[in-house]
């Protein structure tokens, strides 16, 4: 009986490890270089996306949609208009930023997919030198405004 319990505990631990978000360490300057967009945003709305039966997605790469206004844009591809929709995975286990609320103002960086879909994640989107309650340090702000993270190494 004890062997069965130990085996079940071991298996559940493996599942826990396998299904948790894991971020490789990256220097903030590298995150800024790799980001397709960097912006100071105001969250206007939050929508948990649902399947055809009206059930919210529990394990989706784009399970949450934030409606935002870009208050200040620091990095964006040329001739691209910032999207008012930013997506994140539906939960923290998938590295989603599921804790933003309507009214939040926060500095974010993220990726833009081929169909101009803006994506953010815990691993890269808030990787600044210092961030407290959505505000970054004066050092980070100067780096962004002067584009001091460039030139970027490939």
C-alpha positions as CSV (number, residue, x, y, z in Angstrom):
1,X,0.0,0.0,0.0
2,X,2.8,2.4,0.9
3,X,4.5,1.7,-2.4
4,X,1.4,2.6,-4.3
5,X,1.0,5.9,-2.4
6,X,4.7,6.7,-3.0
7,X,4.3,5.9,-6.7
8,X,1.2,8.2,-7.0
9,X,3.0,11.0,-5.2
10,X,6.0,10.6,-7.6
11,X,3.8,10.7,-10.6
12,X,1.8,13.7,-9.4
13,X,5.1,15.5,-8.8
14,X,6.2,14.8,-12.3
15,X,3.0,16.2,-13.7
16,X,3.4,19.3,-11.5
17,X,6.9,19.9,-12.8
18,X,5.9,19.2,-16.4
19,X,2.9,21.6,-16.3
20,X,4.4,24.6,-14.6
21,X,5.7,27.7,-16.3
22,X,9.4,27.7,-16.4
23,X,11.3,30.7,-17.6
24,X,15.0,30.7,-18.6
25,X,16.9,33.7,-17.1
26,X,17.3,36.5,-19.5
27,X,18.9,39.9,-18.9
28,X,16.4,42.8,-19.2
29,X,18.4,44.3,-22.1
30,X,18.1,41.0,-24.0
31,X,14.4,40.9,-23.3
32,X,14.0,44.4,-24.7
33,X,16.0,43.5,-27.8
34,X,14.0,40.3,-28.4
35,X,10.6,42.1,-27.9
36,X,8.6,43.0,-31.0
37,X,6.8,45.7,-29.0
38,X,7.4,47.6,-25.8
39,X,4.6,49.9,-24.5
40,X,3.1,51.6,-21.5
41,X,-0.5,50.5,-21.5
42,X,-3.8,51.2,-19.7
43,X,-5.9,48.1,-19.4
44,X,-9.5,49.0,-20.4
45,X,-11.0,45.5,-20.3
46,X,-10.4,41.8,-19.7
47,X,-12.1,38.9,-21.5
48,X,-11.6,35.3,-20.7
49,X,-12.1,33.6,-24.1
50,X,-14.6,30.7,-24.2
51,X,-15.1,27.6,-26.4
52,X,-18.2,26.9,-28.5
53,X,-20.1,25.7,-25.4
54,X,-19.4,28.9,-23.4
55,X,-16.8,27.4,-21.1
56,X,-13.6,29.5,-20.5
57,X,-10.4,27.9,-21.9
58,X,-8.3,26.5,-19.1
59,X,-5.3,25.6,-21.2
60,X,-5.0,28.0,-24.1
61,X,-2.1,30.0,-25.5
62,X,-4.5,32.9,-26.0
63,X,-7.1,32.3,-23.3
64,X,-7.2,35.9,-22.1
65,X,-7.7,39.0,-24.1
66,X,-6.8,42.4,-22.7
67,X,-8.2,45.6,-24.3
68,X,-5.6,48.3,-23.9
69,X,-4.8,51.9,-24.8
70,X,-1.1,52.4,-25.6
71,X,-0.1,55.5,-23.5
72,X,3.5,55.5,-24.7
73,X,5.1,53.2,-27.3
74,X,8.8,52.6,-27.1
75,X,9.2,49.9,-29.7
76,X,7.0,48.8,-32.6
77,X,7.6,47.5,-36.1
78,X,7.6,50.3,-38.7
79,X,4.2,51.3,-40.2
80,X,2.4,49.1,-37.7
81,X,-0.5,50.5,-35.6
82,X,-0.4,49.2,-32.0
83,X,-3.2,46.7,-31.5
84,X,-5.7,47.4,-28.8
85,X,-6.0,43.7,-28.1
86,X,-3.2,41.8,-26.3
87,X,-3.4,38.1,-25.6
88,X,-1.9,35.9,-22.9
89,X,-2.1,32.3,-22.0
90,X,-5.1,31.4,-19.8
91,X,-3.2,30.6,-16.7
92,X,0.1,31.0,-14.9
93,X,1.1,27.3,-15.6
94,X,1.3,28.3,-19.3
95,X,3.2,31.5,-18.3
96,X,0.1,33.7,-18.8
97,X,-0.3,37.1,-17.2
98,X,-3.8,36.4,-15.9
99,X,-3.6,38.9,-13.0
100,X,-4.1,42.2,-14.9
101,X,-7.3,44.1,-14.1
102,X,-9.3,46.8,-15.7
103,X,-7.7,50.1,-14.8
104,X,-4.2,48.8,-14.4
105,X,-1.4,50.8,-16.0
106,X,1.7,48.7,-16.8
107,X,4.8,48.6,-18.9
108,X,4.8,45.5,-21.2
109,X,6.9,44.0,-23.8
110,X,5.9,41.1,-26.0
111,X,5.8,39.3,-29.4
112,X,3.7,40.0,-32.5
113,X,2.7,36.9,-34.5
114,X,2.2,36.8,-38.2
115,X,-1.4,37.8,-38.1
116,X,-0.5,40.9,-36.0
117,X,-1.6,39.2,-32.8
118,X,0.1,40.8,-29.8
119,X,1.2,38.2,-27.1
120,X,2.6,38.7,-23.6
121,X,3.9,36.2,-21.0
122,X,5.3,36.2,-17.5
123,X,8.7,35.2,-18.8
124,X,9.5,38.2,-20.9
125,X,6.8,40.9,-20.7
126,X,7.8,42.4,-17.4
127,X,11.5,41.6,-17.4
128,X,12.8,45.1,-16.5
129,X,15.6,45.9,-14.0
130,X,12.9,47.0,-11.5
131,X,9.1,47.1,-11.5
132,X,6.8,47.9,-8.6
133,X,3.1,48.0,-9.2
134,X,3.4,48.3,-13.0
135,X,5.9,51.2,-12.7
136,X,9.5,50.8,-13.9
137,X,12.6,52.5,-12.6
138,X,13.9,55.7,-14.0
139,X,16.9,53.8,-15.3
140,X,14.6,51.5,-17.3
141,X,12.6,54.4,-18.6
142,X,15.7,56.2,-19.8
143,X,16.9,53.0,-21.5
144,X,13.6,52.7,-23.3
145,X,13.4,56.4,-24.3
146,X,17.0,56.5,-25.6
147,X,16.7,53.0,-27.1
148,X,19.9,52.2,-25.2
149,X,19.2,48.4,-25.5
150,X,20.3,48.7,-29.2
151,X,22.3,47.5,-31.1
152,X,20.9,44.1,-30.5
153,X,23.0,40.9,-31.0
154,X,21.4,38.2,-33.0
